Amino acid sequence: LVFYPYLSNFIYFRMFNNYCEREDLHMYKCNSRRLQELIEQFSQFGATENGGVTRLSLSDEDVLARNYFCECCEALGMDIHVDDMGNIYATLAGKKDVPPIVMGSHLDSVEKGGRFDGVLGILTAIEAIRTIKENEIEVDIPLMIVNFTNEEGARFDPAMMSSGVITSKFAKEKMLQSTDKNGVCFHEALQASGYEGEQANRLKEALAYI
């Protein structure tokens, strides 16, 4: 389905309807109840009063969420890799040797943040992969779920730190020395978390990002 800027919204609507009504397409539905259960499970990592979450980057709560994320992905037969900034990449292999379609977001939160912000991008991706696996769909393009480290920047400044490093927006050595309010530097927290991986594992290319 190709979009052209000069067409009216009505024409787009008709094109989309025709696309969805094609007999050669089969539309699969995700399991909303299963997704809600997954949201509830992750909301326990750093749960606060009134249904909020405090899950600062590389804190004990964040590590618990990371561990469970990896467990969920490994149960789906996905390969797990971690780069030198603690970004986690879970990949479902495809038939073609091409860059992956990348989904995801981040598991860390601000202090007393919402239970959906950031994490929902990862949990909906997990549910999408679960739906693919339970319907025994063989994908052509590899599918990747990524968890970026310290995306919120609530513990270590700046925000979008690790995604910024792998895209060359920030210098790695400077980011490693960023400290939290207790004087703990990012590199110390990264090493303590057990999620300091290899630079070779960084995301280098993606076919698309959702």
N, C-alpha and C positions, 0 to 999 in steps of 0.2 A: 504494500500500500504506500504509494508515493504522494507526498503533499506538495502542492504548488501554492505560493502565496497569493496569487491573483484570483483563486477560486473562492466563491462565497461559502459561508458556513453551511448553508442548505445543501450545496453540492457535496461538501465534505460529508455531511450526515448521510446522504444517499449513497455515497461511495462506501462509507463504513458499514452501512446496513447490507449492501450487496456483498461486501467482503466477508461479513460474518455469516451470511446465508449460503456461502459456497459449500457445495456438498462434499468437496474433497478435503474440507477442514473439519477437525474434531476438536471441540472446545472442552478443556478439562477444568474442573472447579477445585479450588483448594478447600481444605477442611477448616472452616472458621472456628469450630469448637476446639480443634486441636491447636490452632494458632492461639486462641485465647488461653488455653492451658499452658502453652509455652511462654506467653507473656507473663502469666501468673508466676511461673517457675523462676524466670529471670528477675522478676520484681522482688523476689525474696533476698537477692544479693544486694544488701545495702538498704533494705526497706526502712522507711521512716514513718512517723505518725501521719495520719491522714492520706495514706496511700502513695506517698512520694518515694523518692530514691536518692540516696547519697552514695555514689559509686565513683570516687575519684580515681583518676588514672593510676594504675599500678598499685593501688591499695589492696588490702586483703580481700575486700569485696569485689574489686575488679578482677583479681586473680581467680576467685571462685567462679565468676561469670565466664572468664576466658576458658577455664578448665571445662566447664559444662558445655560451652560452645564447641570446643574441640571434641568432646564426647559425642555430641549430637551429630557432628559432621562425620566423625569416624564411623559411627553406626550406619551412615548412609553410604559408606564405601568411598568417601572423599579423601584425597591426599592432603595432608596438613604440612604447611611450611611456614616458618617464622623468619622475618628478616632482622637486620641489626638494630632496627628501631622498635622492635616488638610488634610490628604489624603481622597479623595472622592471615594466611591465605589458605582457604579450603577449596579444593578443585575436584569437580566431577569430570572425569575424562570424557572426551567426545570421539567420534569416529575420525574426525579430521585433525591433522596436525597444524592447527592455526591458533592465534591468540584467543584467549577466553572472552566470553561475555561476563563482565564483572558486576556483581551486586554487593550490597552491604552498606556499612556505615561505621558506627562505633559503639562500644559497650560502656565507655566511661560517661559519667554525668556531672552536672554541677552539684553544688550542695543543695539539698532539698529540692532536687529537680523532679521533672515528670517521669513517669514510668514508661512513656512511649518515645520520648525524644532520643533520636540516635539509634537506640536499640531496636526500634521497630523495623528499621531498614535491614537489619541482620535477621531478625526473627521471621519476617515475611519471606526473605530469601531461603531460609531453612525450610519453611513450609512449602515453598515452590519446589524445592528439590525433593522433599518427601512425597509430594504429589506426583512428580516425575517418576520416582522410584516405584511407588506403589502401583502405578499404571504400566510399569515395565517399558517405559519409553526409552529408546536409545537415541541420545542426542548426537547431532552432527558436530556441533560446536562445543568445546569445553565450557563449563559453567563454573565460575569462581565466586565465593563469598569472601569478602575481606573485612577484617576488623582493624580500623586504624587506631593507633595509640595516641592518647592525649589529644583527641580531636576537639574536646570542649575547651581545654586550656584552663580548667578551673583549679587544677593543682599546680601545673607547671606552665609558665608563660613561654611562648604564645600559644593561642589556639591553632588547631590544624597543624600541630608541630611535625608529626611523623609523616603525614601525607605531604607536608611542605618539604621535608628533607628529600624524599624520594623523587620529587618533581623539581629539585634543585632551587626551590624558593628560599630555603633556610640552609645554613651551613651546619652539618652534623655536629662538629666539635663544639660549636657554640651552644647548640640545643642540649647536648649531653650535660653541660654545666648549669643549665637552668635549675633553680632551687625552689622548693615550696616554702610555705610559711614557717616550717619547722627546721629549715636549713638542710633538708635532704635534697641532694641533686638528682636530676632525672636519671643519670647513668647508674647511680647507686640503687635507685628504686627499680630500674630495669633489670639489673643483675640479681637483685633480691627476689624479683618476681619469678625468675626462671624462664622468662620469655625473651632473652637476648639471643637472637638467631644470627644468621649470616647475611652479609650484604648481597651475596649472590642470589638470595631468595627474593629480593625486591621485585615488585611488579614493574615490568619494563614496557609491556605493550598490552593493549586490550582491543578487542574487536569493537566492543561497545561497553557503555557503563549505564546501569539501570539504578 
